[in-house]
C-alpha cells in the first residue's frame, strides 16, 4: 500500500513474521511481487522473485480456459490425463517451494 505525503509517495509493507523472527525467507517470500510481475508479463523478474509462485500463477492462468471448456462442453478432451498433469504440476510446485526454502540453509 502506498500513501502520499507532501510531494512524494511512500510505500508501507507488512513485514514477514517468519523472516523477522528467524532471519530466513519463508517459502512464500517474494510471492506477491512474483504475481505482480507475472501480471505485467515480466517473466524473468517473476521467476527471480519466487520460482514456485511464478509457476503457480501460470498453473492458475491455464485453469481459466480449461474450466471454461468444462463449463461449455461438459467435459474436456483427455480430461483424466489433464487432471493427472494438474496434480503433477502442483506437486512439482510444492517440491520447488521446499527446495527453494531449504537451499538458503546450504
Phi and psi in degrees as a GROMACS rama.xvg file:
@    title "Ramachandran Plot"
@    xaxis  label "Phi"
@    yaxis  label "Psi"
@TYPE xy
-121.354  148.192  UNK-2
-135.994  156.161  UNK-3
-97.8979  133.32  UNK-4
-136.961  116.877  UNK-5
57.1304  -112.488  UNK-6
-108.725  14.4486  UNK-7
-138.444  165.639  UNK-8
-105.085  140.729  UNK-9
-126.154  136.157  UNK-10
-95.9316  138.297  UNK-11
-118.358  121.708  UNK-12
-117.242  149.556  UNK-13
-88.4657  123.58  UNK-14
-70.3212  149.159  UNK-15
-73.1227  120.452  UNK-16
-63.303  -42.3306  UNK-17
-60.1534  -46.3374  UNK-18
-68.8615  -35.9154  UNK-19
-63.8255  -41.023  UNK-20
-79.0781  -45.645  UNK-21
-97.3983  -23.6899  UNK-22
86.8003  -3.86531  UNK-23
-110.253  154.877  UNK-24
-73.1091  140.002  UNK-25
-82.0937  165.796  UNK-26
-59.9941  -21.2977  UNK-27
-102.435  4.8982  UNK-28
-61.0199  130.966  UNK-29
87.4839  -0.238902  UNK-30
-65.3415  -42.5385  UNK-31
-66.0526  -43.3905  UNK-32
-63.0828  -39.5982  UNK-33
-61.7477  -44.269  UNK-34
-62.081  -41.7395  UNK-35
-64.0577  -43.4032  UNK-36
-64.3164  -40.5546  UNK-37
-63.9546  -37.1068  UNK-38
-64.7882  -28.5328  UNK-39
-91.6926  3.9654  UNK-40
62.179  30.1658  UNK-41
-95.7053  79.7258  UNK-42
-65.9514  -39.8585  UNK-43
-65.2269  -44.4371  UNK-44
-64.0303  -39.4764  UNK-45
-63.7251  -43.8817  UNK-46
-63.3949  -40.1589  UNK-47
-71.2476  -27.6256  UNK-48
-72.0652  -50.5546  UNK-49
-164.142  110.339  UNK-50
-62.5397  -44.5438  UNK-51
-65.043  -40.0411  UNK-52
-69.2259  -36.2755  UNK-53
-62.1541  -41.6924  UNK-54
-68.2775  -37.3284  UNK-55
-63.5019  -40.0076  UNK-56
-60.8386  -46.4174  UNK-57
-61.945  -41.8486  UNK-58
-60.4605  -45.9364  UNK-59
-67.3747  -37.0004  UNK-60
-65.1182  -36.8093  UNK-61
-71.7862  -19.6026  UNK-62
-69.4456  -27.6949  UNK-63
-62.0057  -54.6578  UNK-64
-66.0018  -35.3678  UNK-65
-61.0237  -46.3277  UNK-66
-68.124  -34.9826  UNK-67
-64.3334  -39.8449  UNK-68
-62.2967  -42.0217  UNK-69
-62.2695  -39.484  UNK-70
-68.1156  -45.4868  UNK-71
-73.1595  -47.8584  UNK-72
-93.7515  -18.1283  UNK-73
88.4355  -22.428  UNK-74
-156.411  163.049  UNK-75
-116.298  149.406  UNK-76
-63.0842  138.884  UNK-77
59.025  38.6575  UNK-78
-59.2398  -41.7152  UNK-79
-64.1125  -43.2919  UNK-80
-64.8786  -41.8806  UNK-81
-63.5216  -38.9168  UNK-82
-62.882  -42.6091  UNK-83
-66.5595  -38.6186  UNK-84
-63.8029  -39.6081  UNK-85
-62.4843  -43.4212  UNK-86
-64.3893  -42.7558  UNK-87
-61.7547  -39.8337  UNK-88
-64.7436  -41.6917  UNK-89
-66.1205  -38.063  UNK-90
-64.1478  -43.4482  UNK-91
-60.6755  -42.8902  UNK-92
-61.268  -42.5001  UNK-93
-62.7273  -42.9748  UNK-94
-63.1515  -42.4908  UNK-95
-62.4725  -40.5132  UNK-96
-62.193  -42.9099  UNK-97
-67.4136  -45.0229  UNK-98
-62.4551  -43.0585  UNK-99
-60.5703  -39.6206  UNK-100
-68.804  -45.7115  UNK-101
-70.0698  -32.5476  UNK-102
-59.9533  -28.0077  UNK-103
-71.9188  -15.67  UNK-104
-89.0744  -13.8514  UNK-105
